[in-house]
Amino acid sequence: SGRRFSEKVGLAFGIVDNLLSGLRTRLVMAHARPAPLNDNYYGLADAGQKRTVNSQKSLVCTCSDVRKPAVTSPVDGGDGGNLV
């Protein structure tokens, strides 16, 4: 629900409610069912699901292109990977 999300992220419910309202307007989020205290449970709308899948695909491509830096140990005569 919006209230539970606001508690988790540490923002006032009014702020989160406005953000969720904007996401509903852009058809990213949708009402799933009513929640207590004049709140709602939310889920991703079709546009939100497509956006999530596309973001995950681009993240996988980006992360697969990143190579781990070589780290040397002091035993090998290196500095142990310290940047100092």
N, CA and C atoms as an extended XYZ file, in Angstrom:
252
Properties=species:S:1:pos:R:3:atomname:S:1:resname:S:1:resid:I:1 pbc="F F F"
N         0.837       -1.182        0.000 N   SER     1
C         0.000        0.000        0.000 CA  SER     1
C         0.882        1.246        0.000 C   SER     1
N         0.284        2.364       -0.302 N   GLY     2
C         1.031        3.610       -0.318 CA  GLY     2
C         1.592        3.977        1.042 C   GLY     2
N         0.825        3.728        2.103 N   ARG     3
C         1.300        4.053        3.459 CA  ARG     3
C         2.488        3.172        3.844 C   ARG     3
N         2.399        1.908        3.517 N   ARG     4
C         3.508        1.009        3.856 CA  ARG     4
C         4.774        1.422        3.089 C   ARG     4
N         4.617        1.776        1.813 N   PHE     5
C         5.755        2.225        1.021 CA  PHE     5
C         6.348        3.499        1.613 C   PHE     5
N         5.487        4.425        2.037 N   SER     6
C         5.995        5.674        2.610 CA  SER     6
C         6.777        5.408        3.895 C   SER     6
N         6.335        4.428        4.683 N   GLU     7
C         7.084        4.066        5.893 CA  GLU     7
C         8.438        3.468        5.544 C   GLU     7
N         8.475        2.618        4.519 N   LYS     8
C         9.727        1.951        4.132 CA  LYS     8
C        10.764        2.942        3.618 C   LYS     8
N        10.333        3.937        2.826 N   VAL     9
C        11.285        4.891        2.257 CA  VAL     9
C        11.501        6.109        3.142 C   VAL     9
N        10.685        6.249        4.194 N   GLY    10
C        10.880        7.343        5.134 CA  GLY    10
C        10.365        8.689        4.655 C   GLY    10
N         9.378        8.680        3.772 N   LEU    11
C         8.771        9.920        3.303 CA  LEU    11
C         7.353       10.021        3.841 C   LEU    11
N         6.866       11.230        3.944 N   ALA    12
C         5.491       11.442        4.381 CA  ALA    12
C         4.525       10.827        3.368 C   ALA    12
N         3.397       10.316        3.873 N   PHE    13
C         2.427        9.670        2.999 CA  PHE    13
C         1.913       10.621        1.921 C   PHE    13
N         1.744       11.898        2.251 N   GLY    14
C         1.261       12.865        1.260 CA  GLY    14
C         2.183       12.964        0.049 C   GLY    14
N         3.477       12.918        0.287 N   ILE    15
C         4.458       12.981       -0.806 CA  ILE    15
C         4.359       11.722       -1.660 C   ILE    15
N         4.323       10.566       -1.004 N   VAL    16
C         4.248        9.292       -1.730 CA  VAL    16
C         2.932        9.202       -2.490 C   VAL    16
N         1.847        9.650       -1.876 N   ASP    17
C         0.550        9.614       -2.541 CA  ASP    17
C         0.559       10.460       -3.811 C   ASP    17
N         1.196       11.626       -3.747 N   ASN    18
C         1.304       12.467       -4.950 CA  ASN    18
C         2.147       11.784       -6.028 C   ASN    18
N         3.246       11.131       -5.630 N   LEU    19
C         4.079       10.412       -6.605 CA  LEU    19
C         3.305        9.267       -7.250 C   LEU    19
N         2.588        8.509       -6.432 N   LEU    20
C         1.804        7.399       -6.970 CA  LEU    20
C         0.692        7.902       -7.884 C   LEU    20
N         0.113        9.037       -7.529 N   SER    21
C        -0.925        9.631       -8.381 CA  SER    21
C        -0.354        9.990       -9.755 C   SER    21
N         0.858       10.543       -9.764 N   GLY    22
C         1.507       10.857      -11.045 CA  GLY    22
C         1.807        9.610      -11.859 C   GLY    22
N         2.223        8.544      -11.180 N   LEU    23
C         2.493        7.289      -11.886 CA  LEU    23
C         1.205        6.676      -12.436 C   LEU    23
N         0.096        6.843      -11.710 N   ARG    24
C        -1.191        6.361      -12.223 CA  ARG    24
C        -1.612        7.164      -13.442 C   ARG    24
N        -1.375        8.478      -13.411 N   THR    25
C        -1.728        9.339      -14.538 CA  THR    25
C        -0.953        8.940      -15.790 C   THR    25
N         0.321        8.570      -15.599 N   ARG    26
C         1.157        8.159      -16.746 CA  ARG    26
C         0.975        6.688      -17.090 C   ARG    26
N         0.018        6.038      -16.429 N   LEU    27
C        -0.335        4.631      -16.664 CA  LEU    27
C         0.813        3.672      -16.381 C   LEU    27
N         1.680        4.028      -15.427 N   VAL    28
C         2.762        3.148      -15.001 CA  VAL    28
C         2.269        2.258      -13.865 C   VAL    28
N         1.487        2.840      -12.957 N   MET    29
C         0.927        2.105      -11.822 CA  MET    29
C        -0.588        2.071      -11.973 C   MET    29
N        -1.197        1.078      -11.303 N   ALA    30
C        -2.656        0.972      -11.306 CA  ALA    30
C        -3.116        0.527       -9.921 C   ALA    30
N        -4.365        0.877       -9.584 N   HIS    31
C        -4.947        0.410       -8.331 CA  HIS    31
C        -5.154       -1.094       -8.429 C   HIS    31
N        -4.703       -1.821       -7.433 N   ALA    32
C        -4.954       -3.259       -7.398 CA  ALA    32
C        -6.224       -3.548       -6.597 C   ALA    32
N        -6.331       -2.913       -5.420 N   ARG    33
C        -7.517       -3.073       -4.573 CA  ARG    33
C        -7.435       -2.027       -3.453 C   ARG    33
N        -8.557       -1.783       -2.780 N   PRO    34
C        -8.543       -0.806       -1.687 CA  PRO    34
C        -7.734       -1.299       -0.489 C   PRO    34
N        -7.167       -0.362        0.239 N   ALA    35
C        -6.430       -0.649        1.477 CA  ALA    35
C        -7.066        0.170        2.596 C   ALA    35
N        -6.781       -0.188        3.840 N   PRO    36
C        -7.347        0.581        4.964 CA  PRO    36
C        -6.865        2.035        4.978 C   PRO    36
N        -7.582        2.864        5.718 N   LEU    37
C        -7.225        4.267        5.949 CA  LEU    37
C        -7.167        5.088        4.669 C   LEU    37
N        -8.158        4.895        3.810 N   ASN    38
C        -8.267        5.699        2.586 CA  ASN    38
C        -7.033        5.569        1.697 C   ASN    38
N        -6.516        4.370        1.582 N   ASP    39
C        -5.307        4.073        0.817 CA  ASP    39
C        -5.641        3.002       -0.216 C   ASP    39
N        -4.682        2.633       -1.028 N   ASN    40
C        -4.861        1.602       -2.043 CA  ASN    40
C        -3.630        0.720       -2.118 C   ASN    40
N        -3.832       -0.490       -2.590 N   TYR    41
C        -2.709       -1.342       -2.973 CA  TYR    41
C        -2.479       -1.094       -4.456 C   TYR    41
N        -1.228       -1.091       -4.863 N   TYR    42
C        -0.891       -0.749       -6.237 CA  TYR    42
C        -0.166       -1.891       -6.922 C   TYR    42
N        -0.234       -1.891       -8.227 N   GLY    43
C         0.515       -2.834       -9.039 CA  GLY    43
C         0.958       -2.136      -10.303 C   GLY    43
N         1.842       -2.766      -11.031 N   LEU    44
C         2.300       -2.180      -12.290 CA  LEU    44
C         1.239       -2.350      -13.361 C   LEU    44
N         1.000       -1.295      -14.121 N   ALA    45
C         0.134       -1.378      -15.290 CA  ALA    45
C         0.953       -1.957      -16.444 C   ALA    45
N         0.320       -2.206      -17.571 N   ASP    46
C         1.028       -2.773      -18.728 CA  ASP    46
C         2.226       -1.927      -19.129 C   ASP    46
N         2.046       -0.608      -19.165 N   ALA    47
C         3.158        0.276      -19.531 CA  ALA    47
C         4.286        0.192      -18.509 C   ALA    47
N         3.932        0.062      -17.242 N   GLY    48
C         4.941       -0.066      -16.193 CA  GLY    48
C         5.705       -1.369      -16.290 C   GLY    48
N         4.997       -2.446      -16.643 N   GLN    49
C         5.661       -3.744      -16.810 CA  GLN    49
C         6.632       -3.709      -17.988 C   GLN    49
N         6.210       -3.116      -19.100 N   LYS    50
C         7.097       -3.012      -20.266 CA  LYS    50
C         8.320       -2.171      -19.948 C   LYS    50
N         8.096       -1.085      -19.228 N   ARG    51
C         9.205       -0.204      -18.855 CA  ARG    51
C        10.193       -0.929      -17.940 C   ARG    51
N         9.675       -1.727      -17.014 N   THR    52
C        10.519       -2.486      -16.106 CA  THR    52
C        11.352       -3.512      -16.855 C   THR    52
N        10.731       -4.238      -17.775 N   VAL    53
C        11.449       -5.248      -18.566 CA  VAL    53
C        12.541       -4.585      -19.395 C   VAL    53
N        12.226       -3.465      -20.027 N   ASN    54
C        13.233       -2.761      -20.840 CA  ASN    54
C        14.382       -2.257      -19.977 C   ASN    54
N        14.074       -1.766      -18.774 N   SER    55
C        15.128       -1.296      -17.874 CA  SER    55
C        16.022       -2.442      -17.433 C   SER    55
N        15.414       -3.591      -17.151 N   GLN    56
C        16.194       -4.750      -16.742 CA  GLN    56
C        17.094       -5.227      -17.872 C   GLN    56
N        16.584       -5.216      -19.102 N   LYS    57
C        17.389       -5.641      -20.255 CA  LYS    57
C        18.585       -4.710      -20.443 C   LYS    57
N        18.352       -3.404      -20.338 N   SER    58
C        19.455       -2.467      -20.526 CA  SER    58
C        20.449       -2.566      -19.381 C   SER    58
N        19.972       -2.863      -18.169 N   LEU    59
C        20.866       -3.025      -17.031 CA  LEU    59
C        21.739       -4.253      -17.207 C   LEU    59
N        21.174       -5.344      -17.698 N   VAL    60
C        21.944       -6.567      -17.935 CA  VAL    60
C        23.010       -6.308      -18.989 C   VAL    60
N        22.661       -5.601      -20.045 N   CYS    61
C        23.645       -5.290      -21.088 CA  CYS    61
C        24.752       -4.415      -20.529 C   CYS    61
N        24.393       -3.418      -19.737 N   THR    62
C        25.384       -2.517      -19.161 CA  THR    62
C        26.302       -3.251      -18.205 C   THR    62
N        25.717       -4.103      -17.366 N   CYS    63
C        26.524       -4.795      -16.364 CA  CYS    63
C        27.416       -5.855      -16.983 C   CYS    63
N        26.994       -6.456      -18.071 N   SER    64
C        27.816       -7.494      -18.685 CA  SER    64
C        29.027       -6.894      -19.388 C   SER    64
N        28.960       -5.600      -19.707 N   ASP    65
C        30.076       -4.944      -20.377 CA  ASP    65
C        31.143       -4.468      -19.387 C   ASP    65
N        30.809       -4.435      -18.115 N   VAL    66
C        31.733       -3.937      -17.102 CA  VAL    66
C        32.688       -5.060      -16.708 C   VAL    66
N        33.954       -4.741      -16.663 N   ARG    67
C        34.962       -5.726      -16.257 CA  ARG    67
C        35.457       -5.403      -14.870 C   ARG    67
N        35.762       -6.428      -14.105 N   LYS    68
C        36.276       -6.220      -12.756 CA  LYS    68
C        37.704       -5.699      -12.833 C   LYS    68
N        38.039       -4.735      -11.975 N   PRO    69
C        39.410       -4.233      -11.979 CA  PRO    69
C        40.364       -5.290      -11.425 C   PRO    69
N        41.573       -5.273      -11.924 N   ALA    70
C        42.587       -6.204      -11.427 CA  ALA    70
C        43.025       -5.751      -10.038 C   ALA    70
N        43.003       -6.654       -9.102 N   VAL    71
C        43.421       -6.344       -7.740 CA  VAL    71
C        44.639       -7.196       -7.432 C   VAL    71
N        45.686       -6.544       -6.997 N   THR    72
C        46.905       -7.270       -6.640 CA  THR    72
C        46.994       -7.363       -5.134 C   THR    72
N        47.627       -8.369       -4.665 N   SER    73
C        47.780       -8.518       -3.220 CA  SER    73
C        49.171       -8.074       -2.817 C   SER    73
N        49.353       -7.666       -1.560 N   PRO    74
C        50.671       -7.273       -1.085 CA  PRO    74
C        51.686       -8.396       -1.209 C   PRO    74
N        51.211       -9.646       -1.177 N   VAL    75
C        52.104      -10.790       -1.312 CA  VAL    75
C        52.744      -10.819       -2.702 C   VAL    75
N        51.974      -10.381       -3.720 N   ASP    76
C        52.460      -10.361       -5.100 CA  ASP    76
C        53.294       -9.133       -5.406 C   ASP    76
N        53.519       -8.309       -4.425 N   GLY    77
C        54.293       -7.079       -4.650 CA  GLY    77
C        53.420       -5.903       -4.996 C   GLY    77
N        52.113       -6.094       -4.975 N   GLY    78
C        51.196       -4.996       -5.251 CA  GLY    78
C        50.830       -4.267       -3.979 C   GLY    78
N        49.929       -3.321       -4.094 N   ASP    79
C        49.523       -2.544       -2.930 CA  ASP    79
C        48.218       -3.061       -2.321 C   ASP    79
N        47.756       -4.237       -2.766 N   GLY    80
C        46.533       -4.807       -2.228 CA  GLY    80
C        45.279       -4.179       -2.792 C   GLY    80
N        45.421       -3.427       -3.878 N   GLY    81
C        44.278       -2.790       -4.477 CA  GLY    81
C        43.935       -1.465       -3.848 C   GLY    81
N        44.766       -0.969       -2.948 N   ASN    82
C        44.494        0.318       -2.310 CA  ASN    82
C        44.722        1.443       -3.307 C   ASN    82
N        43.857        2.440       -3.226 N   LEU    83
C        43.967        3.585       -4.116 CA  LEU    83
C        44.826        4.684       -3.515 C   LEU    83
N        45.231        4.524       -2.278 N   VAL    84
C        46.003        5.563       -1.596 CA  VAL    84
C        47.461        5.450       -1.942 C   VAL    84
